Amino acid sequence: MGTPLRELPVLALDLQATCARAGGGWPMELAWLACTAARPAEPAALRSHLLLPPEGESLPAPVARLTGLTDEALQRGTRAERVWAWLAEALAERPAWLVVHYARFERPFLEAALPLPGPIPILDTHAIARRLLPDLPSRSLRALAGFLDLGTAELRRAEHHALATAAIWRALVARLSVRRGVETLEELQAFVAQPAPRPAGRRETPLARGLRLGLPRGPGVYRLLGRDGRVLYVGKAKSLRARVNQHFRALRGRGARGLELLSQVWDVEFTPTLDEAAALGLEAEEIRRLDPPYNVAGRARG
């Protein structure tokens, strides 16, 4: 019959390192928690550890801004060998698959550090999402969390990423069953072994096309909202309908941050103004009041 995915024991894991390139830099934080897809992960099961940096190494400034970590905090961390040994013990005590988002990044670190016989069993939520949601503009951790209504407010540290990965795993397993009839580990392995499909022309975005086309043509300020109602982006427009629809057209060549935003937008609110100058002033006020995460390019958020 195969191993039911809903009951499969997994460790949702996230590794934070000082380099975005797979296998580059050095690991600075590791978090994991035991869970299954059948029930929500228990935050009490979360294990999170700062790793003592290699001798003479200091935290790159961009990484410090992104994570909020400091060299002082890392100097109070635990020796990396000890943390890797704890993870190996967790896998030995409760044999489980690792569930990792974008495992190509974590795998070289895990293979180099974990004293485990044989290959490390990893299920990659990014690889699953590429095949299950091929038309979604982005399958980043934040994009999937927002698209699946799992919360996007805080994704800076390894513990936040591990909790989000566990929630995404649970949501993907449910969708795999309903949309593709994938119920077992063996069926999932066969599903992921297939080439990822190409997007079928128009990309899938959560915001209903009718909502965009129903906006007024006059000037104003618009707010792009997540599924939970959180304001993700505030903009001004000479024509609300034209400007909002512009976001969702011609996605090819759009930056990763813009695609991530569009993958999470479920609703739009707007405030008409008398003219474009009034919209400019109101936009500035709204950005100060709401602090939307996607208004400042490269903002240091997870």
C-alpha positions as CSV (number, residue, x, y, z in Angstrom):
1,M,0.0,0.0,0.0
2,G,2.9,2.4,0.6
3,T,3.7,4.8,3.4
4,P,0.9,7.3,3.9
5,L,2.2,10.9,3.5
6,R,-0.1,12.3,6.2
7,E,1.4,10.0,8.9
8,L,5.0,10.1,7.6
9,P,7.3,11.3,10.5
10,V,9.4,14.3,9.3
11,L,11.8,16.9,10.6
12,A,11.1,20.3,9.1
13,L,14.5,21.9,8.9
14,D,16.0,25.2,8.0
15,L,19.7,26.2,7.9
16,Q,20.8,29.8,7.8
17,A,24.3,30.4,6.3
18,T,26.4,33.4,5.3
19,C,26.2,32.8,1.6
20,A,23.3,32.4,-0.7
21,R,25.2,30.0,-3.0
22,A,24.7,26.3,-2.3
23,G,27.7,25.0,-0.2
24,G,29.2,28.5,0.2
25,G,29.9,30.5,3.4
26,W,29.5,28.9,6.8
27,P,26.4,27.9,8.7
28,M,25.3,30.2,11.5
29,E,21.9,28.9,12.6
30,L,20.0,25.6,12.4
31,A,16.4,24.8,13.4
32,W,14.2,21.8,13.1
33,L,11.0,20.3,14.5
34,A,9.4,16.9,14.4
35,C,5.9,16.8,12.9
36,T,3.6,15.0,10.5
37,A,1.2,16.4,7.9
38,A,-1.8,15.0,9.8
39,R,-1.7,17.6,12.5
40,P,-0.2,21.1,13.0
41,A,3.4,21.2,14.3
42,E,3.8,21.8,18.0
43,P,6.0,24.9,18.5
44,A,7.2,23.3,21.7
45,A,8.9,20.7,19.5
46,L,11.1,23.3,17.8
47,R,14.9,23.1,18.3
48,S,16.9,26.2,17.3
49,H,20.6,26.8,17.7
50,L,23.1,29.5,16.9
51,L,26.3,28.0,15.7
52,L,29.7,29.4,16.8
53,P,31.4,30.9,13.8
54,P,34.7,29.6,12.5
55,E,37.8,31.2,14.1
56,G,38.4,34.7,12.7
57,E,35.1,34.9,10.8
58,S,32.6,37.8,11.2
59,L,29.1,38.2,10.0
60,P,28.7,39.9,6.6
61,A,26.8,43.1,6.9
62,P,24.0,42.2,4.4
63,V,23.4,38.9,6.3
64,A,23.2,40.8,9.6
65,R,20.6,43.2,8.2
66,L,18.5,40.4,6.8
67,T,18.5,38.2,9.9
68,G,19.0,40.7,12.7
69,L,21.9,38.5,14.1
70,T,25.1,40.0,15.4
71,D,28.6,38.8,15.9
72,E,28.1,39.1,19.6
73,A,25.1,36.8,19.5
74,L,27.0,34.2,17.4
75,Q,29.9,34.2,19.8
76,R,27.4,32.9,22.4
77,G,26.4,30.1,20.1
78,T,27.2,26.4,20.3
79,R,30.0,24.6,18.5
80,A,28.8,23.5,15.1
81,E,29.9,19.9,15.6
82,R,27.7,19.6,18.7
83,V,24.6,21.0,17.0
84,W,25.1,18.6,14.0
85,A,25.5,15.7,16.5
86,W,22.2,16.7,18.2
87,L,20.4,16.7,14.8
88,A,21.9,13.2,14.0
89,E,20.6,12.0,17.4
90,A,17.1,13.4,16.7
91,L,17.1,11.5,13.4
92,A,18.4,8.3,15.0
93,E,15.9,8.5,17.9
94,R,12.9,9.1,15.6
95,P,13.7,7.9,12.1
96,A,12.3,10.6,9.8
97,W,12.6,12.3,6.5
98,L,14.0,15.8,6.5
99,V,11.6,18.3,4.9
100,V,13.5,21.3,3.6
101,H,12.6,24.2,1.4
102,Y,15.0,24.5,-1.5
103,A,17.1,21.6,-0.4
104,R,19.8,22.3,-3.0
105,F,21.1,24.9,-0.6
106,E,21.0,22.9,2.6
107,R,22.1,19.5,1.2
108,P,25.9,20.2,0.8
109,F,26.1,21.4,4.4
110,L,24.1,18.4,5.7
111,E,26.1,15.9,3.7
112,A,29.4,17.4,4.9
113,A,28.4,17.6,8.6
114,L,26.0,14.9,9.5
115,P,27.6,11.6,10.6
116,L,24.9,9.4,8.9
117,P,25.4,6.2,6.9
118,G,24.1,6.4,3.4
119,P,22.3,9.3,1.6
120,I,20.3,11.8,3.7
121,P,16.5,11.4,3.0
122,I,15.2,14.8,2.0
123,L,11.8,16.0,0.7
124,D,12.1,19.4,-0.9
125,T,8.9,21.5,-0.6
126,H,10.2,23.8,-3.4
127,A,10.6,20.9,-5.8
128,I,7.1,19.7,-4.9
129,A,5.6,23.2,-5.3
130,R,7.3,23.6,-8.8
131,R,5.3,20.6,-10.0
132,L,2.1,21.2,-8.0
133,L,1.8,24.9,-8.6
134,P,3.7,25.5,-11.9
135,D,1.9,28.7,-12.7
136,L,2.5,30.5,-9.4
137,P,4.9,33.4,-10.1
138,S,7.1,32.5,-7.1
139,R,7.6,29.4,-4.9
140,S,9.8,31.1,-2.4
141,L,9.1,30.3,1.3
142,R,7.4,33.6,1.9
143,A,5.4,33.4,-1.4
144,L,4.1,29.9,-0.6
145,A,3.3,30.9,3.0
146,G,1.3,33.9,1.8
147,F,-0.4,32.0,-1.1
148,L,-1.4,29.2,1.2
149,D,-2.5,31.6,4.0
150,L,0.0,30.4,6.5
151,G,1.2,33.7,7.8
152,T,4.1,35.9,6.4
153,A,4.7,38.4,9.1
154,E,8.0,37.1,10.5
155,L,10.4,35.0,8.3
156,R,13.8,36.2,9.3
157,R,15.4,33.5,11.5
158,A,15.9,29.7,11.1
159,E,13.1,29.0,13.7
160,H,10.6,31.0,11.7
161,H,11.6,29.3,8.5
162,A,11.4,25.8,10.1
163,L,7.9,26.5,11.4
164,A,6.8,27.9,7.9
165,T,8.3,24.8,6.2
166,A,6.3,22.5,8.5
167,A,3.1,24.4,7.7
168,I,3.9,24.4,3.9
169,W,4.5,20.7,4.0
170,R,1.2,20.1,5.7
171,A,-0.6,22.3,3.1
172,L,1.1,20.7,0.1
173,V,0.3,17.2,1.3
174,A,-3.4,18.1,1.4
175,R,-3.2,19.6,-2.1
176,L,-1.3,16.6,-3.5
177,S,-4.1,14.3,-2.3
178,V,-7.0,16.5,-3.7
179,R,-5.4,17.7,-6.9
180,R,-3.1,14.8,-8.0
181,G,-4.3,11.8,-5.9
182,V,-0.8,11.5,-4.4
183,E,-1.3,9.8,-1.0
184,T,1.9,7.9,-0.3
185,L,5.6,8.5,0.0
186,E,6.3,6.3,-3.0
187,E,3.7,8.2,-5.1
188,L,5.3,11.5,-4.0
189,Q,8.8,10.3,-5.0
190,A,7.5,9.3,-8.5
191,F,5.7,12.7,-8.8
192,V,8.9,14.7,-7.9
193,A,11.0,12.5,-10.3
194,Q,8.9,13.9,-13.2
195,P,10.3,17.0,-14.9
196,A,8.8,20.2,-13.6
197,P,6.2,21.5,-16.1
198,R,6.6,24.9,-17.8
199,P,4.1,27.6,-16.8
200,A,1.1,27.4,-19.1
201,G,1.1,30.9,-20.6
202,R,-0.7,33.2,-18.2
203,R,0.7,32.9,-14.7
204,E,-1.7,32.0,-11.8
205,T,-2.0,34.7,-9.2
206,P,-4.5,34.6,-6.3
207,L,-6.1,38.0,-7.0
208,A,-9.2,37.5,-9.1
209,R,-9.0,39.1,-12.5
210,G,-12.5,40.6,-12.1
211,L,-11.4,42.6,-9.0
212,R,-8.6,44.2,-11.0
213,L,-10.8,45.0,-14.0
214,G,-13.4,46.4,-11.7
215,L,-11.2,49.2,-10.3
216,P,-12.1,52.8,-11.2
217,R,-10.1,54.6,-13.9
218,G,-9.5,57.7,-11.8
219,P,-6.5,58.6,-9.6
220,G,-6.0,57.3,-6.1
221,V,-4.1,55.0,-3.7
222,Y,-4.3,51.2,-3.8
223,R,-3.3,48.6,-1.2
224,L,-2.4,45.1,-2.2
225,L,-3.6,42.7,0.6
226,G,-2.5,39.2,1.6
227,R,-5.1,36.5,2.3
228,D,-5.1,37.4,6.0
229,G,-5.9,41.0,5.1
230,R,-2.4,42.3,5.8
231,V,-1.3,45.2,3.6
232,L,1.7,44.0,1.5
233,Y,2.2,47.0,-0.8
234,V,0.8,50.6,-1.1
235,G,1.0,52.4,-4.4
236,K,-0.4,55.6,-6.1
237,A,-1.9,55.8,-9.5
238,K,-3.1,58.2,-12.2
239,S,-5.5,55.5,-13.1
240,L,-6.2,52.8,-10.4
241,R,-7.4,50.2,-12.9
242,A,-4.4,50.7,-15.3
243,R,-1.7,50.8,-12.6
244,V,-3.0,47.8,-10.6
245,N,-3.4,45.7,-13.7
246,Q,0.1,46.7,-14.8
247,H,1.5,44.7,-11.8
248,F,0.0,41.5,-13.1
249,R,0.9,41.8,-16.7
250,A,4.2,40.9,-18.5
251,L,5.7,39.0,-15.5
252,R,8.6,37.7,-17.6
253,G,11.7,39.6,-16.5
254,R,10.1,40.8,-13.2
255,G,12.5,40.6,-10.2
256,A,12.2,37.8,-7.6
257,R,10.8,40.2,-5.0
258,G,8.0,41.4,-7.3
259,L,7.0,37.9,-8.3
260,E,7.0,36.9,-4.6
261,L,4.6,39.8,-3.9
262,L,2.2,38.9,-6.7
263,S,2.1,35.3,-5.4
264,Q,0.5,36.5,-2.2
265,V,-2.0,39.2,-3.2
266,W,-5.6,38.0,-2.7
267,D,-7.4,41.3,-2.5
268,V,-7.0,45.0,-3.3
269,E,-8.4,48.1,-1.5
270,F,-8.3,51.6,-2.9
271,T,-9.0,55.2,-2.0
272,P,-9.9,57.6,-4.8
273,T,-8.4,61.1,-4.8
274,L,-9.1,64.3,-6.6
275,D,-5.9,64.2,-8.6
276,E,-2.5,62.5,-8.9
277,A,-0.8,65.1,-6.5
278,A,-3.3,64.1,-3.7
279,A,-2.6,60.5,-4.4
280,L,1.2,61.1,-3.9
281,G,0.6,62.7,-0.5
282,L,-1.8,60.0,0.7
283,E,0.6,57.2,-0.5
284,A,3.4,58.6,1.7
285,E,1.1,58.8,4.7
286,E,-0.1,55.2,4.1
287,I,3.4,53.8,3.8
288,R,4.4,55.5,7.1
289,R,1.3,54.3,8.8
290,L,1.2,50.7,7.5
291,D,4.9,49.9,6.9
292,P,4.1,47.5,4.1
293,P,7.0,44.9,3.6
294,Y,7.2,45.3,-0.2
295,N,7.4,49.0,-0.5
296,V,11.1,49.4,0.0
297,A,13.3,47.4,-2.4
298,G,15.7,45.2,-0.6
299,R,14.2,45.8,2.8
300,A,15.9,43.7,5.4
301,R,13.1,41.2,6.0
302,G,13.0,37.5,5.7
